[in-house]
Amino acid sequence: MAASPHSPNSSFRRLRGQHSPAEFAALVRRAAREIGETVSCDARYIGRVESGEIRCPNYAYERVFLHMFPGRTLADLGFSPREAVRGRSAQRALPAPPVFAHLIHRSKESDVLRRAFMAGGSATVAAATLSLTLLGDTRRIPSRAGEAEAAAVEDAVRQIRLLDDRHGADALYRRAAQPLRTAYALLDAGATRQSTEDRLQAGAGELAVSVGWLAHDSGRFEDARSHYAEALATARVSGDAALEAHAFSNMAFLARDCGRPRESVRAAQAGRRAARSLGSPRLLSLLALREAGGWSGLADRRACEEALARAHTEFARGESGADPEWMSFFGEAELESLESRCWAALGEHARAARHARRAADLQDPHFARNVALYTAELAEDLARAGAPDEAAWAGGRVLDLLTEVQSTRIRSMLSGTARTLVPHQRSPRVGAFLTRHAEA
């Protein structure tokens, strides 16, 4: 059976047998090399798995473990289902009240649709699923919110993140706004106890950030700015440093995309101040990358390189139990992608392309949206680095992925790449890409 959040993973421990944690870690690394994976497994990682701290491995480790123990499933190895974890701090969902019943699937019909969507269905299936799962009703707010309402808000955040990972923001944004209004209506109604109030504050704030990100990625920058500001205000009122750091991280990203690099630097630095006491090196790494992006927009190479060095130093400290749940997206692929954007802003497009290519190679194909994003970055960098045929090939891959991903940001990047490639349209590969792009 899968390990519970607080139980040791005895199944995995039995598989280690007589090997020491360090010896077993070496076996894991060797198995990874056999299938072309790269994992930095050590005795500490094995200890975290066996203690139950790592409830579900990332996709690289999953492939390695299933290669090592053929015929077994993740559950056989003692892990929890990925959808139940989606990070390291997922709360156990309690029965949902009527007001948020749309967030926790109870009927067989909605469960069937959800499975179809998670298996990689079309945008049409996505919209049908969302019509069942993301409908809030502020007319049915209880007089006082309880644990079930708090759990439902948290589940809404996880659901949005899962759907965005697979399909991008465009199909989700409008449907996600109603649960956000419901969450803040629950806050206004008050809670039965302070611990529930705290969970509602954190959940509503994280939901505001998530909906803000959907607006951001679908090109609705003013809406995104409003949602991020709402999350920041919630963090300040409740004294939630983790939520404050998250809001500032996204505000820094948005400011960079809006052409306000100095604001990006300031927001990232404010996020770093909020995150200092949280004990998460990975969060500090991400905020350093946000700051580096701002400095690159200001053409301050030295400050950018210093921030990138801090990002790599903090990232190398590894994962921590204090890492926020929302940071489950932040791995080596995302680090490479964000660094590639810095070098592109500094005009070093060949160097940017190397990092973008590594990001695309490292990203698990299950997360189609990020694969499309990183490949679009690669196409853009290659086009500007004077490699038009390679850029056209990468652009073609993005067009393939856009059949299942809806992201205004990615489409805009690809349009820019197409414009850059027009002077090279006599090349058969470039011409074919430009024709496909125009038809799309």
GILINSUL-V576288 format. One record per residue. N is the residue number from 0. RES is the residue in one letter. PSI is psi in degrees with one decimal (NA if undefined). D_CENTER is the distance of its C-alpha to the mean C-alpha in Angstrom with 2 decimals. Layout:
N&RES&PSI&D_CENTER ; N&RES&PSI&D_CENTER
This chain:
0&M&155.2&27.60 ; 1&A&144.2&24.04 ; 2&A&142.4&24.00 ; 3&S&168.3&23.50 ; 4&P&-25.5&21.28 ; 5&H&10.7&24.43 ; 6&S&141.4&26.42 ; 7&P&150.4&26.98 ; 8&N&86.1&26.02 ; 9&S&-29.1&29.64 ; 10&S&-45.4&29.05 ; 11&F&-38.2&27.16 ; 12&R&-40.0&29.81 ; 13&R&-35.4&32.55 ; 14&L&-28.5&31.07 ; 15&R&-28.4&31.26 ; 16&G&-132.3&35.00 ; 17&Q&-3.1&37.21 ; 18&H&145.2&34.82 ; 19&S&161.9&33.74 ; 20&P&-39.4&30.02 ; 21&A&-40.2&30.41 ; 22&E&-41.3&32.30 ; 23&F&-37.1&29.81 ; 24&A&-38.7&26.94 ; 25&A&-38.4&29.13 ; 26&L&-37.6&29.51 ; 27&V&-45.4&25.78 ; 28&R&-39.3&25.50 ; 29&R&-42.7&28.50 ; 30&A&-36.3&27.12 ; 31&A&-43.7&23.95 ; 32&R&-33.2&26.27 ; 33&E&-30.1&28.20 ; 34&I&13.6&25.38 ; 35&G&18.5&23.96 ; 36&E&160.8&20.92 ; 37&T&112.8&20.27 ; 38&V&143.6&19.51 ; 39&S&57.5&20.76 ; 40&C&135.0&22.17 ; 41&D&-179.5&24.76 ; 42&A&-33.7&26.85 ; 43&R&-40.9&24.51 ; 44&Y&-44.7&21.68 ; 45&I&-40.3&24.31 ; 46&G&-38.8&25.44 ; 47&R&-36.0&22.06 ; 48&V&-48.6&21.87 ; 49&E&-27.4&25.47 ; 50&S&-13.5&25.19 ; 51&G&1.4&22.53 ; 52&E&-41.2&19.96 ; 53&I&104.0&17.64 ; 54&R&-25.4&17.75 ; 55&C&129.2&15.92 ; 56&P&161.1&15.45 ; 57&N&175.8&12.67 ; 58&Y&-32.9&13.75 ; 59&A&-48.4&15.98 ; 60&Y&-36.6&17.81 ; 61&E&-46.9&18.13 ; 62&R&-37.6&19.97 ; 63&V&-46.3&22.08 ; 64&F&-40.5&23.10 ; 65&L&-27.8&24.04 ; 66&H&-39.2&25.99 ; 67&M&-33.2&27.78 ; 68&F&71.7&28.70 ; 69&P&142.9&29.37 ; 70&G&-10.5&29.92 ; 71&R&155.6&27.80 ; 72&T&171.8&24.63 ; 73&L&-37.5&21.82 ; 74&A&-38.4&23.77 ; 75&D&-30.0&26.86 ; 76&L&1.3&25.23 ; 77&G&11.6&24.55 ; 78&F&159.0&20.82 ; 79&S&158.3&19.29 ; 80&P&142.9&17.66 ; 81&R&-40.6&13.94 ; 82&E&-23.2&13.64 ; 83&A&-11.5&15.62 ; 84&V&-65.7&13.47 ; 85&R&44.0&9.66 ; 86&G&-168.5&9.88 ; 87&R&1.0&13.25 ; 88&S&30.0&14.75 ; 89&A&133.9&14.79 ; 90&Q&150.6&18.08 ; 91&R&124.9&20.62 ; 92&A&132.2&20.95 ; 93&L&164.0&24.51 ; 94&P&135.6&26.47 ; 95&A&142.6&25.42 ; 96&P&168.6&28.13 ; 97&P&-34.8&29.29 ; 98&V&-27.9&27.44 ; 99&F&21.4&23.99 ; 100&A&-22.1&25.14 ; 101&H&-13.7&23.04 ; 102&L&-19.0&19.86 ; 103&I&119.2&21.17 ; 104&H&122.0&22.67 ; 105&R&-35.7&26.32 ; 106&S&153.0&28.25 ; 107&K&-35.6&28.56 ; 108&E&-48.2&27.96 ; 109&S&-33.2&24.52 ; 110&D&-39.7&23.53 ; 111&V&-44.7&24.80 ; 112&L&-40.3&22.90 ; 113&R&-43.7&19.62 ; 114&R&-39.0&20.25 ; 115&A&-40.3&21.23 ; 116&F&-44.7&18.09 ; 117&M&-24.0&15.81 ; 118&A&-3.6&18.14 ; 119&G&36.4&17.14 ; 120&G&178.0&19.56 ; 121&S&174.1&20.30 ; 122&A&-29.8&19.33 ; 123&T&-44.8&22.62 ; 124&V&-39.5&21.69 ; 125&A&-45.9&18.42 ; 126&A&-39.1&20.61 ; 127&A&-41.6&23.10 ; 128&T&-44.5&20.73 ; 129&L&-31.6&19.35 ; 130&S&-25.2&22.97 ; 131&L&-29.5&23.56 ; 132&T&-16.4&20.54 ; 133&L&42.3&19.66 ; 134&L&107.4&23.20 ; 135&G&160.9&24.03 ; 136&D&97.9&27.65 ; 137&T&-7.3&28.54 ; 138&R&-9.6&32.17 ; 139&R&35.7&31.71 ; 140&I&131.0&30.43 ; 141&P&163.3&32.22 ; 142&S&-32.2&34.53 ; 143&R&133.4&32.40 ; 144&A&143.3&28.85 ; 145&G&-166.1&28.59 ; 146&E&-35.4&26.24 ; 147&A&-40.2&25.51 ; 148&E&-42.2&24.39 ; 149&A&-42.2&22.09 ; 150&A&-37.1&20.56 ; 151&A&-39.2&20.19 ; 152&V&-44.6&18.29 ; 153&E&-37.9&15.83 ; 154&D&-35.2&15.62 ; 155&A&-42.1&15.00 ; 156&V&-46.3&11.83 ; 157&R&-39.7&10.57 ; 158&Q&-44.1&12.04 ; 159&I&-42.6&10.50 ; 160&R&-41.4&6.86 ; 161&L&-46.1&8.43 ; 162&L&-38.9&10.41 ; 163&D&-40.3&8.11 ; 164&D&-37.3&6.37 ; 165&R&-30.0&10.06 ; 166&H&0.7&11.94 ; 167&G&178.0&10.67 ; 168&A&-27.6&11.84 ; 169&D&-39.9&15.59 ; 170&A&-10.8&16.66 ; 171&L&-28.5&14.89 ; 172&Y&-51.0&15.75 ; 173&R&-36.3&19.39 ; 174&R&-26.2&19.06 ; 175&A&-14.5&16.58 ; 176&A&-34.8&19.01 ; 177&Q&-46.3&21.63 ; 178&P&-32.9&19.84 ; 179&L&-44.0&19.06 ; 180&R&-39.0&22.80 ; 181&T&-41.0&23.68 ; 182&A&-43.8&21.69 ; 183&Y&-27.3&23.57 ; 184&A&-37.6&26.76 ; 185&L&-40.7&26.39 ; 186&L&-43.1&26.11 ; 187&D&-33.5&29.24 ; 188&A&-24.4&31.03 ; 189&G&166.5&30.56 ; 190&A&163.3&29.92 ; 191&T&-24.3&32.35 ; 192&R&163.2&31.54 ; 193&Q&-38.0&29.86 ; 194&S&-36.6&27.23 ; 195&T&-40.7&26.18 ; 196&E&-42.5&26.28 ; 197&D&-42.8&23.95 ; 198&R&-39.9&21.39 ; 199&L&-41.4&21.81 ; 200&Q&-49.6&21.41 ; 201&A&-43.4&18.15 ; 202&G&-43.6&16.85 ; 203&A&-39.9&18.13 ; 204&G&-43.9&16.68 ; 205&E&-35.1&13.09 ; 206&L&-38.4&13.84 ; 207&A&-40.3&15.21 ; 208&V&-43.7&12.17 ; 209&S&-44.5&10.08 ; 210&V&-36.5&13.13 ; 211&G&-40.4&13.50 ; 212&W&-40.5&10.25 ; 213&L&-40.6&11.59 ; 214&A&-43.2&14.83 ; 215&H&-51.1&13.62 ; 216&D&-21.3&12.09 ; 217&S&14.4&15.25 ; 218&G&10.6&17.56 ; 219&R&73.1&18.78 ; 220&F&-39.2&18.72 ; 221&E&-39.3&21.35 ; 222&D&-43.4&19.74 ; 223&A&-44.1&16.48 ; 224&R&-40.8&18.76 ; 225&S&-44.3&20.55 ; 226&H&-41.2&17.65 ; 227&Y&-39.8&16.35 ; 228&A&-36.9&20.02 ; 229&E&-43.1&20.37 ; 230&A&-41.4&17.63 ; 231&L&-42.0&19.34 ; 232&A&-41.1&22.68 ; 233&T&-42.2&21.63 ; 234&A&-42.7&20.50 ; 235&R&-42.4&23.81 ; 236&V&-41.0&25.91 ; 237&S&-4.2&24.61 ; 238&G&35.7&24.41 ; 239&D&98.6&20.81 ; 240&A&-36.0&19.85 ; 241&A&-44.7&16.31 ; 242&L&-38.5&15.64 ; 243&E&-44.0&17.60 ; 244&A&-39.8&15.61 ; 245&H&-46.2&12.32 ; 246&A&-44.0&14.36 ; 247&F&-36.4&15.93 ; 248&S&-47.5&12.86 ; 249&N&-33.4&11.82 ; 250&M&-36.8&15.56 ; 251&A&-41.8&15.97 ; 252&F&-44.9&13.48 ; 253&L&-43.8&15.32 ; 254&A&-39.4&18.65 ; 255&R&-46.3&18.10 ; 256&D&-25.0&17.41 ; 257&C&2.7&20.46 ; 258&G&28.0&22.69 ; 259&R&71.8&23.19 ; 260&P&-35.8&22.50 ; 261&R&-38.5&24.65 ; 262&E&-36.0&22.89 ; 263&S&-44.7&19.59 ; 264&V&-47.0&21.31 ; 265&R&-40.7&22.74 ; 266&A&-42.4&19.59 ; 267&A&-41.1&17.85 ; 268&Q&-37.8&21.09 ; 269&A&-38.9&21.26 ; 270&G&-39.3&17.83 ; 271&R&-39.6&19.17 ; 272&R&-40.0&22.29 ; 273&A&-31.2&20.52 ; 274&A&-9.6&18.50 ; 275&R&-35.9&21.62 ; 276&S&2.4&22.77 ; 277&L&-16.6&19.61 ; 278&G&30.1&20.05 ; 279&S&98.3&16.54 ; 280&P&-34.9&16.98 ; 281&R&-37.3&13.32 ; 282&L&-42.1&12.87 ; 283&L&-34.6&16.02 ; 284&S&-46.3&14.86 ; 285&L&-42.7&11.93 ; 286&L&-34.2&14.54 ; 287&A&-37.7&17.04 ; 288&L&-38.7&15.04 ; 289&R&-42.8&14.80 ; 290&E&-42.6&18.52 ; 291&A&-39.5&19.26 ; 292&G&-39.1&17.93 ; 293&G&-44.8&20.36 ; 294&W&-37.4&23.17 ; 295&S&-35.0&22.81 ; 296&G&-25.9&23.21 ; 297&L&2.4&26.34 ; 298&A&28.7&27.54 ; 299&D&88.0&27.93 ; 300&R&-43.0&27.44 ; 301&R&-47.3&28.64 ; 302&A&-36.0&26.36 ; 303&C&-46.5&23.37 ; 304&E&-37.0&24.39 ; 305&E&-42.3&24.92 ; 306&A&-39.0&21.45 ; 307&L&-38.6&20.03 ; 308&A&-42.1&22.39 ; 309&R&-39.9&21.17 ; 310&A&-45.2&17.54 ; 311&H&-38.8&18.76 ; 312&T&-47.1&21.08 ; 313&E&-39.2&18.63 ; 314&F&-39.0&16.12 ; 315&A&-17.1&19.20 ; 316&R&-13.8&19.92 ; 317&G&-179.0&17.37 ; 318&E&161.4&15.32 ; 319&S&152.1&16.96 ; 320&G&-17.1&17.52 ; 321&A&-2.7&16.91 ; 322&D&131.1&13.23 ; 323&P&150.3&11.58 ; 324&E&-36.8&9.87 ; 325&W&-15.3&6.89 ; 326&M&8.9&6.49 ; 327&S&-19.0&6.05 ; 328&F&-17.0&3.29 ; 329&F&96.1&6.36 ; 330&G&-161.9&9.18 ; 331&E&-33.3&12.18 ; 332&A&-44.7&10.96 ; 333&E&-38.4&8.78 ; 334&L&-46.0&11.87 ; 335&E&-40.9&14.14 ; 336&S&-47.1&12.66 ; 337&L&-34.6&12.97 ; 338&E&-37.1&16.36 ; 339&S&-36.6&17.44 ; 340&R&-33.7&17.08 ; 341&C&-47.7&19.35 ; 342&W&-34.2&21.96 ; 343&A&-42.5&21.94 ; 344&A&-28.6&22.67 ; 345&L&1.4&25.41 ; 346&G&6.9&26.91 ; 347&E&77.3&26.40 ; 348&H&-33.1&25.02 ; 349&A&-41.6&26.13 ; 350&R&-40.7&24.35 ; 351&A&-40.3&21.18 ; 352&A&-37.3&21.55 ; 353&R&-42.8&21.78 ; 354&H&-39.3&18.44 ; 355&A&-39.4&16.80 ; 356&R&-41.3&18.62 ; 357&R&-39.1&17.43 ; 358&A&-46.8&13.74 ; 359&A&-37.9&14.51 ; 360&D&-35.4&16.63 ; 361&L&-26.1&14.28 ; 362&Q&131.4&11.33 ; 363&D&132.1&12.03 ; 364&P&-15.3&13.61 ; 365&H&-31.4&12.39 ; 366&F&82.4&9.17 ; 367&A&-34.0&11.57 ; 368&R&-45.3&9.73 ; 369&N&-36.1&8.37 ; 370&V&-43.5&11.83 ; 371&A&-42.3&13.50 ; 372&L&-50.7&12.05 ; 373&Y&-35.9&13.01 ; 374&T&-34.7&16.24 ; 375&A&-38.9&17.05 ; 376&E&-42.7&16.80 ; 377&L&-45.2&19.06 ; 378&A&-44.0&21.46 ; 379&E&-44.9&21.80 ; 380&D&-42.2&22.50 ; 381&L&-39.7&24.95 ; 382&A&-41.8&26.74 ; 383&R&-17.7&27.31 ; 384&A&2.0&28.27 ; 385&G&31.0&31.09 ; 386&A&70.4&29.85 ; 387&P&-38.3&30.13 ; 388&D&-43.5&30.49 ; 389&E&-38.9&27.38 ; 390&A&-40.9&25.49 ; 391&A&-39.5&26.91 ; 392&W&-47.0&25.88 ; 393&A&-40.8&22.21 ; 394&G&-37.5&22.52 ; 395&G&-38.3&23.98 ; 396&R&-40.0&21.04 ; 397&V&-42.2&18.80 ; 398&L&-38.4&21.43 ; 399&D&-43.1&21.31 ; 400&L&-26.6&17.58 ; 401&L&-4.0&18.11 ; 402&T&-20.2&20.19 ; 403&E&-3.7&17.20 ; 404&V&133.3&14.56 ; 405&Q&104.4&15.44 ; 406&S&113.9&14.17 ; 407&T&-38.1&16.88 ; 408&R&-44.0&15.29 ; 409&I&-42.0&15.36 ; 410&R&-37.9&18.83 ; 411&S&-42.1&20.06 ; 412&M&-42.4&19.20 ; 413&L&-33.7&20.99 ; 414&S&-39.3&23.90 ; 415&G&-40.9&24.31 ; 416&T&-42.0&24.48 ; 417&A&-41.8&27.07 ; 418&R&-39.5&29.17 ; 419&T&-31.2&29.18 ; 420&L&-8.6&30.38 ; 421&V&-43.4&33.21 ; 422&P&-14.6&35.83 ; 423&H&21.2&35.15 ; 424&Q&-13.3&35.51 ; 425&R&-19.7&38.62 ; 426&S&130.2&36.57 ; 427&P&-42.4&36.30 ; 428&R&-43.1&32.64 ; 429&V&-43.6&31.75 ; 430&G&-41.1&34.05 ; 431&A&-41.1&32.50 ; 432&F&-45.4&28.98 ; 433&L&-36.1&30.33 ; 434&T&-46.7&32.16 ; 435&R&-40.6&29.16 ; 436&H&-42.5&27.10 ; 437&A&-39.3&29.98 ; 438&E&-36.9&30.34 ; 439&A&NA&26.68
